[in-house]
Amino acid sequence: MWQRLVKHLMILETGLIDLLLALTLTVQSGNMILISCIHVQILRCTRKYQILDMSARMDDSQYSGQTVTLWRAMTELLIHDTHSMGGREVMKRSWRKRLTIGICLMMSIAALGGCSGGNGSTGEAGGDGPTPISIWMSMNTNASITLKSMNEITAIKEWEKKTNTKIEFQHPAVGAETEQFNVMIASNQLPDAMFVNGDYAKLFNDGIIIRLNELIDEYAPNLKKILEENPEVAKQLKADNGDIYAIPHLRLGEYKTFGGTFIRQDWLDELKLEKPETLEEWETVLKAFKEKKGVAAPLLFGAPPKMSTMGPAAPTYLEAYGITNSTFMKDGKVVYGPIEPEYKEFLTMFHRWYQEGLVDPDFATNDQKTYDAKILSSQAGAFFTFIGGGVGRYLPALQETDPNANLTATQYPVLNKGDEPLFTGRSWEWSSSGVVLTNSNKHPEETIKALDYFFSEEGHMLKNFGVEGLTYTMKDGYPTYTDEILKNPDGLSVAQAMAKHFIANYPFVGEDDDRYNEQYYQLQQQKDAAVLFSKYSENTLKVGLPPTSLTTEESTEYSKIMSDIGTYRDEMFVKFVIGVEPIENFDKFVDQINKFNVKRAIEIQQAALDRYNAR
């Protein structure tokens, strides 16, 4: 119908060409075949000078790039045929061929640019306006206290100005992050980018995200420079085949350990005891807390599933035996800690501590609320917590009721005096989290440019310190936080004020700055802890598995095996410690883990480690 209408209209005065052009410019770009028909009919019924005139007006129009591109391509093709094959009559005879070519061109343009609807992408940029970029990311707890979206963060607003972008953060509901992520992936309703910490190779193989190597080479000079100057970081970031899938969150500074065991220093002083280093010294101190202070939980910790780790106090003391409660490296080979003989020694000791009342009798049922309550009611003598959000919260609260209360960091425990701890909680330079670009991203070049800004000097300062004059000032070359952060007039804590204005105290694209930590840790106890925990952090590189990459098949198989093993391990840990399961049954415990095929899990990790070392 449209073809006949256009053809008959063209028989009339050539001034009606203007009408047809206007019609073309008002048709929705999603109706690709209709636009193609209109274009072909205009071209096949029009003389060369009229085509050129319409092309000039098309260039001056504000219509979408898809239609203009199609028009130019078909015009060039048809004018070329007019010159070389005798003009208008040839055009008439081959119009079906031209229609087919035109439709193919439009389909190709649509495939390259993406459709205007049907996914979570924010669409096309308009003219010289800001490029729209949507980013899926969980909302940080501290930021959520004062903000509804990360779009409201001061640094994000400044980032948009500096990069000519319009960022739209998409936040999943708290507690439903994994579920909503899976639904988003399954429905293919994808944003332009996602901040994730996951199986990047699987996301790529499933067609969800794209490879970034060429985009980084061309559009991310700042990140490219960092990777060239830090080959070990590049090794961590790359997949086994050399692909890069994420724009990373990096920690290249001195501080890479952010938590450990803290003890009531005021009690140590009162009892004239030194900070414990060996397990034997720990036992002496815990007994004193139990007998002389009368506390219910000399050593406080929690266990799965209420708390996501076996302590993490329990692994801290396990690691004094030179193993941990998962896979690790021993003499360069992958092993699984709970089936090693040292695990039985640890369980024997911890069971004795439990019987003697040296560990919290409620460890198996503790959740975060009861954990906090025991610390704040002075019923806990030692416990694991983080330097920033833990000590920064617990110590001031304790001192409100007891001005003499004091917390101090203890070194990761060892078996023998003079030994150095191996497991220190040290993170790798790449935190394994970063921003990926989805296959729905219509502006990959602009997205990469915008993300790379955070690796520039200016962007680095914005990420870690915010806006100069508002959240920090330079004093003798040192970026010093203002009272807006350190003494917030609205009563926000340091962590909350930071989260309102910039993205330093939780992972995001860019590199962390030690000068942030030096000021985030306001208390001297925090500053001392950061130094103490970092003292032996490099030892972790000898035993900790690097960020290896599993194939899709390996990942599926490994996850299934380790899910079964992890559940069983955690259940048996509780039973062994409280005495429901006698230590004499440890060999049966190992046999059951072997039946879960832990050998295959170790083989998978060993193969991944070998590939990593060969990168």
C-alpha positions in Angstrom: 0.0 0.0 0.0 2.7 2.4 1.0 4.7 1.7 -2.2 1.6 2.4 -4.4 0.7 5.6 -2.5 4.2 7.0 -2.8 4.5 6.0 -6.5 1.2 7.7 -7.4 2.1 10.8 -5.4 5.3 11.1 -7.2 3.4 11.4 -10.5 2.3 14.8 -9.3 4.3 18.0 -9.0 7.8 17.4 -7.9 7.1 19.8 -5.0 5.3 16.9 -3.3 8.8 15.4 -2.8 8.9 17.7 0.2 5.8 16.1 1.6 7.3 12.6 1.2 10.5 13.7 2.8 8.6 15.1 5.8 6.6 11.9 6.0 9.9 9.9 6.1 11.2 12.2 8.9 8.1 11.6 11.1 7.9 7.8 10.8 9.1 6.0 13.9 12.6 4.6 13.3 11.5 1.2 14.6 9.4 0.6 11.4 12.5 -0.2 9.3 10.8 -1.9 6.4 8.3 1.0 6.0 11.1 3.6 5.9 13.0 1.5 3.4 10.0 1.3 1.1 9.4 5.1 1.3 13.1 5.7 0.5 13.2 3.4 -2.4 10.0 4.8 -4.0 11.3 8.4 -3.6 14.6 7.5 -5.1 13.3 5.4 -8.0 10.8 8.2 -9.1 13.2 11.2 -8.6 15.8 12.7 -10.8 19.4 13.0 -9.7 19.3 16.7 -8.8 16.2 16.2 -6.7 17.9 13.3 -4.8 20.9 15.6 -4.1 18.6 18.3 -2.9 16.8 16.0 -0.5 20.1 14.6 0.8 21.2 18.1 1.7 17.9 18.7 3.6 18.2 15.3 5.3 21.6 16.3 6.6 20.2 19.5 8.0 17.3 17.6 9.7 17.2 16.5 13.4 16.2 13.0 12.5 17.7 9.9 13.9 21.1 8.8 12.7 19.7 5.5 11.5 17.4 7.0 8.8 20.1 9.5 7.7 22.7 6.7 7.4 20.3 4.6 5.3 19.4 7.5 3.1 23.1 8.3 2.4 23.9 4.7 1.6 21.1 4.1 -0.8 21.5 7.5 -2.4 25.2 6.8 -3.1 24.4 3.4 -4.5 21.6 4.6 -6.8 23.4 7.7 -8.1 26.4 5.5 -8.9 24.1 3.2 -11.0 22.6 6.3 -12.7 26.0 7.4 -13.8 27.3 4.1 -14.9 24.3 2.4 -16.5 22.2 5.0 -18.2 20.2 6.8 -15.6 16.6 6.6 -14.5 15.4 3.7 -16.5 17.9 1.4 -15.0 16.8 2.5 -11.6 13.2 1.6 -12.4 14.2 -1.8 -13.7 16.2 -2.8 -10.6 14.0 -1.3 -7.8 13.3 -4.7 -6.2 17.1 -5.2 -5.9 17.4 -1.8 -4.4 14.6 -2.4 -1.9 16.3 -5.6 -0.7 19.6 -3.8 -0.3 17.9 -0.9 1.6 16.2 -3.2 4.0 19.5 -5.1 4.7 21.2 -1.8 5.3 18.6 -0.7 7.8 18.7 -4.1 9.6 22.5 -3.8 9.8 22.3 -0.3 11.3 19.7 -1.5 13.8 21.8 -4.4 14.8 24.8 -2.2 15.4 23.0 0.4 17.3 20.4 -1.6 19.1 16.7 -1.1 19.3 15.2 1.9 21.0 13.2 -0.3 23.4 13.1 -3.8 24.8 16.0 -3.7 27.2 17.3 -1.7 30.2 19.7 0.4 28.1 19.2 4.2 28.3 19.1 4.7 24.5 20.7 7.2 22.1 22.4 10.4 23.0 20.9 13.5 21.5 23.2 15.6 19.3 26.0 17.0 21.4 24.2 16.3 24.7 25.4 14.0 27.4 25.7 10.3 26.7 23.2 8.3 28.7 24.7 5.3 30.5 22.8 3.0 32.9 24.7 1.1 35.5 23.3 -1.8 37.6 24.9 -1.8 41.1 23.9 -2.6 44.7 23.4 0.5 46.9 26.0 0.9 49.6 24.5 0.8 53.1 26.1 4.1 54.3 25.0 5.9 51.1 21.4 4.6 51.5 21.1 6.4 54.8 21.0 9.8 53.2 20.5 9.1 49.5 17.9 7.3 47.4 20.3 6.6 44.6 24.0 6.9 43.8 23.0 9.5 41.2 22.8 11.9 44.1 26.4 11.4 45.2 28.3 14.6 44.8 31.2 13.0 43.0 28.9 11.2 40.6 27.3 14.5 39.6 30.8 16.0 39.0 31.8 12.9 37.0 28.8 13.4 34.7 30.0 17.0 34.1 33.6 16.0 33.4 32.7 13.2 31.0 29.5 14.6 29.3 27.5 11.7 30.5 24.1 11.2 32.1 24.4 8.3 34.6 21.4 6.3 35.6 22.1 3.9 38.5 19.8 0.9 38.8 19.8 -0.5 42.4 18.3 -3.9 43.3 16.3 -4.2 46.5 18.4 -4.8 49.6 18.5 -8.5 50.3 17.3 -9.5 46.9 20.4 -8.6 44.9 21.2 -12.1 43.7 17.6 -12.9 42.8 17.1 -9.7 40.9 20.4 -10.1 39.1 19.4 -13.6 37.9 16.0 -12.4 36.7 17.6 -9.5 34.9 20.1 -11.8 33.1 17.4 -14.4 32.3 15.0 -11.8 30.8 17.8 -10.1 28.9 16.6 -6.7 30.2 20.1 -5.4 30.5 21.5 -2.0 31.5 24.5 -0.6 29.6 26.9 -1.7 32.4 26.9 -3.6 35.6 29.2 -3.5 38.7 29.7 -7.1 39.6 32.0 -9.5 41.4 31.4 -12.8 39.6 32.1 -15.3 36.9 33.1 -12.9 34.1 34.0 -15.7 31.6 30.6 -17.2 32.0 28.9 -13.9 31.5 30.9 -13.4 28.3 30.3 -17.0 27.0 26.6 -16.5 27.7 26.6 -13.4 25.5 25.7 -11.1 28.4 28.9 -8.9 28.4 31.5 -7.9 25.8 35.3 -8.1 25.6 37.0 -4.9 26.5 40.6 -5.3 25.3 40.3 -3.2 22.1 38.2 -0.6 23.8 40.7 -0.2 26.6 43.6 0.1 24.1 41.8 2.9 22.3 39.7 4.7 24.8 41.2 4.1 28.3 44.7 5.5 28.2 44.8 5.9 32.0 43.9 2.3 32.8 46.1 1.1 30.0 49.1 2.9 31.5 48.4 1.4 35.0 48.2 -2.1 33.5 51.5 -1.6 31.5 53.3 -0.4 34.6 51.9 -3.1 36.8 52.1 -6.4 34.9 50.9 -8.4 38.0 47.7 -6.4 38.0 47.2 -7.0 34.3 47.8 -10.7 35.0 45.0 -10.7 37.6 42.6 -8.8 35.5 43.0 -10.9 32.3 41.2 -14.2 31.7 43.4 -17.2 30.7 43.0 -16.4 27.0 44.0 -12.8 27.5 40.5 -11.3 27.4 39.6 -8.4 29.8 35.9 -8.2 30.7 35.8 -5.7 33.5 37.0 -2.1 34.3 38.4 -2.9 37.7 38.4 -1.7 41.3 42.1 -1.7 42.3 44.1 -1.5 45.5 47.7 -0.7 44.7 48.6 1.0 48.0 50.2 -0.4 51.2 47.0 -1.2 53.0 45.3 -4.4 51.8 44.1 -5.9 55.1 41.1 -4.3 56.6 40.1 -6.5 59.6 41.4 -8.8 62.3 41.0 -9.7 65.9 40.7 -6.9 68.5 41.0 -7.4 72.2 40.0 -5.4 75.3 43.3 -3.7 76.0 42.0 -2.1 79.2 41.5 -5.6 80.6 45.0 -6.7 79.6 46.3 -3.6 81.4 44.2 -4.4 84.5 45.4 -8.0 84.6 49.0 -7.1 83.7 49.0 -9.3 80.6 50.7 -8.8 77.3 48.9 -9.0 74.0 48.9 -12.7 73.0 50.7 -13.9 69.9 50.9 -17.7 70.1 47.9 -20.0 70.7 49.3 -20.9 74.1 49.4 -17.2 75.1 45.9 -16.8 73.8 44.7 -19.6 76.0 46.2 -17.9 79.0 44.6 -14.6 78.3 41.2 -16.1 77.6 41.3 -18.0 80.8 42.1 -14.8 82.7 39.2 -13.0 81.0 36.9 -15.9 82.0 38.1 -16.3 85.6 38.9 -12.8 86.6 36.5 -10.7 84.5 33.7 -13.2 84.5 32.7 -12.6 80.9 30.4 -14.9 79.1 32.4 -14.8 75.8 36.1 -14.4 76.3 36.4 -15.2 72.6 33.4 -14.1 70.6 32.7 -15.5 67.1 29.8 -16.7 65.0 29.2 -19.6 62.7 27.3 -20.2 59.4 24.6 -19.8 58.3 23.8 -17.0 60.8 27.2 -15.3 60.0 28.9 -15.9 56.7 32.2 -17.1 58.1 33.4 -19.4 60.9 34.2 -16.5 63.0 36.0 -15.3 61.2 37.7 -15.8 64.5 37.7 -19.6 64.1 39.7 -19.6 60.8 42.1 -17.1 62.4 43.1 -19.6 65.0 42.9 -22.5 62.5 45.4 -20.6 60.3 47.9 -20.6 63.1 48.4 -24.3 62.1 49.4 -23.2 58.5 46.1 -24.1 56.9 42.7 -22.5 56.3 39.1 -23.8 56.0 39.0 -23.8 52.2 41.4 -24.3 49.3 44.8 -22.8 49.4 48.4 -23.3 48.2 50.8 -25.6 49.9 54.3 -25.8 48.3 52.7 -24.4 45.2 50.0 -27.0 45.0 46.3 -26.6 45.7 45.0 -28.4 48.8 41.8 -28.4 50.8 42.4 -27.4 54.5 39.7 -29.3 56.4 41.0 -32.7 55.2 44.6 -32.0 56.3 45.9 -33.5 59.6 46.3 -30.0 61.1 42.5 -29.5 61.0 42.1 -32.3 63.5 44.6 -30.6 65.8 42.7 -27.3 65.5 39.3 -29.0 66.3 40.8 -30.7 69.3 42.1 -27.4 70.7 38.9 -25.5 69.9 36.7 -28.2 71.5 38.8 -27.9 74.7 38.4 -24.1 74.6 34.6 -24.6 74.3 34.5 -27.0 77.2 36.4 -24.6 79.4 34.2 -21.7 78.6 36.9 -19.8 76.6 34.7 -19.3 73.5 31.2 -18.0 73.3 28.8 -20.9 74.2 26.2 -19.4 71.8 28.6 -19.2 68.8 26.4 -21.5 66.7 23.3 -19.2 67.0 24.9 -15.8 67.0 23.7 -13.3 64.4 25.0 -9.8 63.9 22.6 -8.3 66.5 23.7 -10.7 69.3 27.3 -10.3 68.2 27.1 -6.5 68.6 25.2 -6.8 71.9 27.9 -8.9 73.6 30.6 -6.5 72.5 28.8 -3.4 73.6 27.7 -4.9 77.0 31.4 -5.8 77.7 30.7 -9.6 77.6 33.3 -10.2 74.9 37.0 -10.0 75.5 38.3 -10.6 71.9 36.5 -10.7 68.6 37.0 -10.2 64.9 35.9 -6.9 63.3 36.9 -4.4 60.6 39.1 -1.5 61.3 36.8 1.1 60.0 33.2 0.3 60.5 33.8 -2.0 63.4 36.2 -0.3 65.7 34.9 3.1 64.7 31.5 2.0 66.0 32.3 -0.2 68.9 35.0 1.8 70.7 33.1 5.1 71.0 30.0 3.3 72.2 32.0 1.4 74.8 33.6 4.5 76.1 30.2 6.2 76.6 29.5 3.8 79.5 33.1 3.1 80.4 35.6 5.9 79.6 38.5 3.5 80.3 37.4 1.0 77.7 40.0 0.4 75.0 40.3 -1.9 72.0 43.6 -2.8 70.4 44.5 -5.0 67.4 46.3 -8.3 67.9 48.6 -9.9 65.3 47.3 -13.0 63.5 48.1 -15.9 65.9 50.9 -18.4 65.3 51.9 -21.7 66.9 55.4 -20.8 68.0 57.0 -17.6 69.2 58.8 -15.9 66.4 56.7 -17.5 63.6 55.2 -15.2 61.0 51.5 -15.6 60.2 50.8 -16.7 56.7 47.1 -15.9 56.4 46.4 -12.2 57.0 43.2 -11.5 55.1 45.2 -9.6 52.5 43.3 -8.7 49.4 44.7 -8.9 45.9 45.5 -5.7 43.9 42.3 -6.4 41.8 39.5 -7.0 44.2 37.7 -9.2 41.6 35.0 -6.6 41.3 34.5 -4.1 38.4 32.2 -2.7 35.8 31.3 -4.8 32.8 29.6 -3.6 29.6 26.6 -5.5 28.4 25.7 -6.4 24.9 22.9 -3.8 25.1 25.3 -1.0 25.5 24.9 1.5 22.6 27.8 3.7 23.6 30.7 1.4 24.5 33.3 3.9 23.5 31.8 6.7 25.6 31.2 4.3 28.5 34.9 3.2 28.5 36.0 6.9 28.3 33.8 7.8 31.2 35.0 4.9 33.4 38.6 5.6 32.5 38.3 9.0 34.0 38.5 7.5 37.5 42.0 6.3 36.6 43.2 9.8 35.7 44.7 12.0 38.4 41.7 14.3 38.5 39.2 11.3 38.6 41.3 9.5 41.2 41.0 12.6 43.5 37.3 12.9 42.8 36.7 9.2 43.7 38.7 9.2 46.9 38.3 12.7 48.2 35.4 14.4 46.4 35.2 18.0 45.4 38.1 20.3 46.4 36.9 23.1 48.7 33.8 21.2 49.7 35.0 17.8 51.0 38.8 18.3 51.0 41.5 20.9 50.8 45.2 20.5 49.9 47.5 21.1 52.8 51.2 20.8 52.0 50.3 18.6 49.1 48.1 16.3 51.2 44.4 16.1 50.4 42.8 16.7 53.8 39.1 16.1 54.5 37.1 19.1 55.6 34.6 19.2 58.5 31.9 18.3 56.0 33.4 14.8 56.3 35.2 14.6 59.6 32.7 16.7 61.7 29.6 16.6 59.6 27.2 19.4 60.5 24.2 17.1 60.0 25.6 14.6 62.5 26.6 12.0 59.9 29.4 9.6 60.8 32.6 9.8 58.8 31.6 6.7 56.7 28.1 8.1 56.0 29.5 11.6 55.1 32.0 10.0 52.7 29.3 7.8 51.1 27.2 10.9 50.5 29.9 12.8 48.7 32.3 10.2 47.0 33.1 6.6 46.6 36.1 5.7 48.7 34.9 3.4 51.5 33.4 0.8 49.3 34.4 -0.8 45.9 33.9 1.0 42.7 35.8 1.6 39.5 39.2 3.2 40.1 42.1 2.9 42.5 41.9 3.2 46.2 44.1 5.8 47.9 46.0 5.1 51.2 45.5 8.7 52.2 41.8 8.0 52.4 42.4 5.2 54.9 44.8 7.3 56.9 41.9 9.8 57.5 39.0 7.4 57.5 40.7 5.7 60.5 40.2 8.6 62.9 41.1 6.8 66.1 44.7 6.0 66.9 43.7 2.4 67.6 42.5 2.2 64.0 45.7 3.7 62.6 47.8 1.2 64.7 45.7 -1.7 63.5 46.2 -0.8 59.8 49.9 -0.9 60.3 49.9 -4.1 62.4 47.6 -6.1 60.1 49.7 -5.1 57.0 53.1 -6.1 58.6 53.0 -9.7 57.3 50.4 -9.3 54.5 52.8 -10.2 51.8 53.1 -13.7 53.3 49.5 -14.4 52.1 50.8 -14.4 48.5 52.6 -17.7 49.3 49.4 -19.5 50.4 46.4 -17.6 49.0 45.0 -18.6 45.6 45.2 -15.7 43.1 42.1 -14.6 41.1 42.0 -17.6 38.8 39.4 -18.1 36.1 37.3 -21.2 35.7 35.7 -22.3 32.4 32.0 -22.4 32.3 32.0 -26.2 32.7 34.5 -26.0 35.5 32.6 -23.3 37.3 29.4 -25.3 37.3 31.0 -28.5 38.4 33.2 -26.8 41.1 30.2 -24.9 42.5 28.2 -28.0 42.9 30.9 -29.9 44.6 32.0 -27.1 47.0 28.4 -26.3 47.9 27.8 -29.8 49.2 31.2 -29.8 50.9 30.8 -26.4 52.5 27.5 -27.2 54.0 28.8 -30.4 55.4 32.0 -28.9 56.7 30.1 -26.1 58.6 27.7 -28.5 60.2 30.5 -30.8 61.3 32.6 -27.9 62.6 29.8 -27.0 65.1 29.3 -30.7 66.1 33.0 -31.3 66.7 33.4 -28.1 68.7 30.4 -28.6 71.0 31.1 -32.3 71.4 28.1 -33.8 69.6 30.6 -35.5 67.2 33.7 -37.0 68.9 37.0 -36.0 67.5 37.7 -39.7 67.0 35.3 -39.6 64.1 37.5 -37.1 62.2 38.6 -39.8 59.7 34.9 -40.4 58.8 34.5 -36.7 58.3 37.4 -36.8 55.8 36.0 -39.8 54.1 32.7 -38.1 53.6 34.3 -35.0 52.1 36.2 -37.3 49.7 32.9 -38.9 48.7 31.7 -35.4 47.8 34.6 -35.6 45.2 36.9 -33.0 46.8 39.7 -34.5 44.7 38.0 -33.3 41.6 37.4 -29.8 43.0 41.2 -29.6 43.8 42.0 -30.7 40.3 39.8 -28.0 38.9 41.5 -25.3 41.0 44.9 -26.7 40.2 44.3 -26.5 36.5 43.0 -22.9 36.9 46.1 -22.1 38.9 48.4 -23.6 36.3 46.7 -21.5 33.6 47.0 -18.4 35.7 50.7 -19.0 36.2 51.1 -19.4 32.5 49.5 -16.1 31.7 
